[in-house]
Amino acid sequence: MRDSRIMFGFMVIGVFMVIITYIVFFATDNTNKDTMNTMNNSSNLRINETNEYEFYIFGERTCPHCSHLKTTLMKKYGDENVKFYDLLGNEKYLNAFSFVAQITKSTGVPQVGIFVNGSLRIVFVGDFTEIGDSDQILSNLLQKLNEVEKERQHRVIFIVSDKVYGLENEELIKKLENAFLSPESFK
């Protein structure tokens, strides 16, 4: 009984964190400017028929947030555009996830790499589909990415808890792409 109350408490805290992230990220223009660096690669992305989305999820089959995210994205964007890596009992996936977790500074799941037109653009920690329509959320994320690109010219942003980070290191970006695209052969 006590364990179920503790688990429920963690779930409530998790949902609260997602809601706070949504409010801070979408309702304000507070990017974490101190942690952002510069990079020369900008574009103007909008959610429409011309963008192709692929979602690569590190999670656990026993995690309700992971399952919800996977199911929602598969229904909306098709099974072929969603890849789920179950971390339970898979050392190769754990190795790639450990690298991603070092970059995001979070070991929580799910962690999703969102690829737009074949390039990693967003790494989101948590189930962003729980806070609203995935098309609208992706549109907001891409709008925020466009703003960050114009201001700081980043190619990849991370959303972790209530913070937005940009990444400038092209070598790290390539390694992150590799971790999401090929975790079974990640080194």
N, C-alpha and C positions, 0 to 999 in steps of 0.2 A: 504494500500500500504506500509506504513511504517513498519507494523508488518511483512509482507512477506519479506521485506528486512532484518529485524532483524533475522527472522528464517533462511533465506538463509545464512546470516553471521555466525550464529551458526553452520549450517550444514558444511560450508566451514571450519570453525575452527575445527569441529569434524573430518572431513576427513584429514585435515592437521595433527592433533594429531595422528591419526592412522598411517599415513605415517611416521611421526617422530618416533613413537613406532617401526615400522617395521625396519627402518634404524638403530636405536639405538640397538634394540634387536637382529636383525638377522645379521647385517653387522659388528657388533663389539662384543667383549667379555666383555662388561662392565656390570657386574652384580653389584647390589648395595650391596657390601660386608659389609658395615657398619651395615646394617639392618639384615643380615643373622646370624642365630644361628645354632647350631649343633643338629643332630638327628641321630640315628643309624638305618637306613633302606634304603638300596640302591638296585637298580636293573638296568638292561640295557634294556630300552624300545626302540623299533624301530617300525615305522609304517609298518605293514605287515599283512598278513592274520591271524596271531595268536593273535593279539590284538583286543579286542572288545571295541568299543568306544560308550559312552553314553554321551549325551549333555543335560544339564538341564539349561534352560534359564529363567532368570527373565527379563521381559520386559513389554512393553505396546503395545497393538494391534494397536495404532495410530502412533507408532514410526517406521519410514521407515527402520532404521538400524536393529531394532528388527525383523521386518517382513522379511527382506532380509536374515538375518542370519538363521532364522527358516526355511525358504523355501529352501535355499541352502543346509543346513545340512540334511533336510529331503530327498531331491532329492539324495544326495550323500550317506547317511548312513542309510536311511529308516526311515519311520515314527515312528517305534517302538523304535528307538534309540535316539529320540529327544523329549524332554518334554518342553513345553512352559508354563510358569506361567504368566498370564496377571495380572499385578499389579493394573490395573484400577478397582476400586470398590471391591477389595478383601482384606479385613483386615487380613486374615490369611496369605496370600502370602506376604502382606506388612510387617507383623511382622517378617517373616523369612528373607525377603529381607533386612530389617533394620539391622538385625544381620550381614548379609553378607557385607552390606555397611559399617558397623563399622570396619570390618576386612580389607576390601579393601580401606577404607577411600575415597570412591567414591559413590555418589548417582546416577551416570549416568547409563543409560541402553543402550544396553543389558549388563547383567553380566552373564557369562556362566560358569558353573561348568563342567569341562571335566573329565569324569571318564574313566580310562583305566583298563580293566579287573576287573571291579567292585569297584575300589578304586578312590577316588578323587585325581587327580594329578595336575590339572591346573585350576586356576580361571582366566578368561580373561575378562577384562572390555572393551567392544566395539565389533564391528563386524569384526572379524579377516578374514572373507571370502572376504571382500572388497579389501584386499590388495594382493590377489593372490589365487592360487589353494589351497583348504583346505587340501588336502593330503600333499602337500609340506610344508604348514605352520605348520600342525600338526607334520610332521617329524622334522622341525626346532625347534618347541617347545619341543618335546621329546628329541632331541639332547641337547638342552639347559638344560633341566631338568636333563639329565644324567650327564652333566658337573657339574652342581650345586651339584648333589648327590655325585659325586666323590670328589669334593672339600669340601663340607660342609655337605653332607649326609642328605639333606632334602627330604621329601616325597611329599610336595606340594609346588608349586610356584604360585605366583600371578603376573600378568602382568597388571599394571595400568599406563596409560599414557606412559611415557618413562622409567619406573622403573620396575625392577624385584625384587621380594621379596621372601624369603623362610620362611616357617613356621615350627617351631619345636614342638609346644605344641600339644601333642596328643589329649588332651581333646578338644581343639579348633578345631582341624581337624575333630574329630568325630561330634562336633556340626555343623560344616560347612557341612559335608556330610549329616547330618540329615536335615539341612535347605534346601539343594538342593533336597534330595530324598523325603522328607515328609513335605513340607512347610505348608500343611493344619493342621498338628498336632504339628508343631514346638512350643516349649516353651522356 
